[in-house]
């Protein structure tokens, strides 16, 4: 009788962050919690603080870092990028992307109590599979060089009818994967909490207070 071998999952999982010297205090505050999540949930954690694009606004560093990072790791790996104003509080990031999708971000909402989906995605947390199509998409985002990385991402998605290319649809993640001050009221789950769009000095105070509330 033939023995049925158990299929072994060899997929690699990464969480990565980029920070600059100007934001090191924020990185030092939040990264231990992100690292702890990674360790406890089977992710390899890595971060980087090299400046690669001094001729662009600082938020472009994440795109430059992702383009470089994806070229150094295994094809098919799942990669989560998180801004340094994000904290992992729960959930299983390995299940965040919908089946067969390779690139996901939280879709913004407005009106009707925040239930009306609008055609825009927040770039504070990005989840992707390391494929040729994803790498090509990020390179096209870089080449657009709009005012912000988020603007370039959304313009590229719009130009491709909410796909990343080759007909591969964008994954609209639930707000629990990137919950910030103006969308927290539309979810009962809180997997990644973020403080996007807040003045840096205020952000530090809010995050310190939140971390202290967890103790």
C-alpha positions, 0 to 999 in steps of 0.5 A, a space after each residue: 500500500 502506498 504511503 501518503 506523504 504529508 505536504 510540508 509548508 516551506 513558505 517563508 514569512 517576513 515582517 519588515 519595517 523601515 525607519 530613519 534617524 529622525 524617527 528612531 525614538 518611534 521605532 524604539 518604542 514600537 518595534 519590540 512589540 512588532 518583533 514579539 508578534 513576529 517571534 510568536 507567530 512564525 515570522 522572520 523580523 527585519 528592519 532597515 534604516 538606510 537612506 536610499 532616496 535623499 531627493 524624495 520625501 521620506 515616505 518613499 524610503 519604504 518603497 525603495 526598501 521593499 524593492 531592494 528587500 524583495 530581491 534578496 528573499 525567496 520567491 513566494 514568501 509572504 511579506 508584511 510591511 508596517 510603518 513604525 507607528 503601527 503595533 501588532 495586537 493579535 490576529 494571524 497575518 498569514 491569513 490576511 490576504 484573500 486566496 490567490 491574491 498577492 498584494 493587499 492594503 486596507 481600503 479607505 471608507 467614508 460617509 454612512 458611518 464609515 461604511 461607504 468604500 472609496 477607491 483609495 488604499 492606505 499604505 501604512 501596512 502592506 501585505 504581499 507575496 514576493 512574486 515577479 508581478 508584485 516586484 514589477 508593480 512596486 517598480 512602476 509605483 517608484 517610477 511614477 514618483 508622485 507627491 507621495 508613495 501612497 498617491 503613486 500606489 493608488 494611481 497605479 492601481 486605478 490605471 490597472 482597474 484595481 489590479 497590480 498587473 496581469 489581471 491580478 486583483 488588489 486585495 482590500 484588507 479589513 480595517 482590523 489589519 490597519 486600524 487608525 483613529 478615523 476607522 476604528 469605529 467600524 471594527 470590533 477586532 483590533 489586530 494592527 493599531 496605527 497612528 497615521 496622519 498625526 503630528 509626530 510629537 503627538 504620535 509619540 505621546 499617544 503611543 506611549 500612553 497606549 503601550 502603558 495601558 497594555 501593561 
